[in-house]
């Protein structure tokens, strides 16, 4: 994944690697274009420039997530902040599509990621209405 982030320009592999790194560091939902259009809720693959701010090595996010809940968060990572600054500086013409990656591509890149070998923290299972397991 690190070699994909170092690629020049905005090839699909680089954008997907950035998305996967953000997902791993910030526990973001992937998101889909369908939900972004229909319910105006977002995930990492559908965020807009207005949802992201980069200042120094801090990347801040403010956006409407699942169930229309306003989410705010930040990641501190100097390398990723530099890449995000570069990504956000890209001017997108009206005829070209924004540099996004699909949920499928982000998942494919994630499976190939070396981060998949790291232990993943376990979440407590949800209980149904507070009843015993």
C-alpha positions, 0 to 999 in steps of 0.5 A, a space after each residue: 500500500 505504501 508504494 501505491 501512495 507514492 505514485 505520481 498523479 491520481 491513478 486509481 491505485 493511489 486514490 484507493 491506497 489513500 482511502 484504505 489508509 484513512 479507513 484504517 486510521 480513522 475507522 471510516 465507513 466506505 460509503 457509496 455514491 447512491 447514499 451520497 446522492 439520495 440521503 446526502 450521507 457520506 463515507 470515505 469514498 464520497 467525501 467532498 473537499 468541503 468535508 476535509 481540512 488539512 493543517 500541518 500534519 492534522 487532517 480534520 473531517 466534518 461530514 454527515 454520516 450514516 443515519 444523518 449523524 454529523 461526524 467530526 474527527 481528525 487524524 494526525 499523520 504527516 505523510 498522509 496530510 501531505 498526500 491529502 493536501 496534494 489530492 485536494 489541490 487538484 483542480 477538477 474540470 467540469 468534464 472530468 470526474 473527481 478523483 474517487 475510488 469505488 467501495 469495491 476498489 477500496 476493498 480490493 486494495 484493503 485486502 492487499 494491504 499489509 495492514 491486514 496482518 495487524 491484529 484488529 481490535 474486537 468490538 463488543 457484540 451488540 445485545 438485542 434490546 438488553 436481553 442476555 446473550 
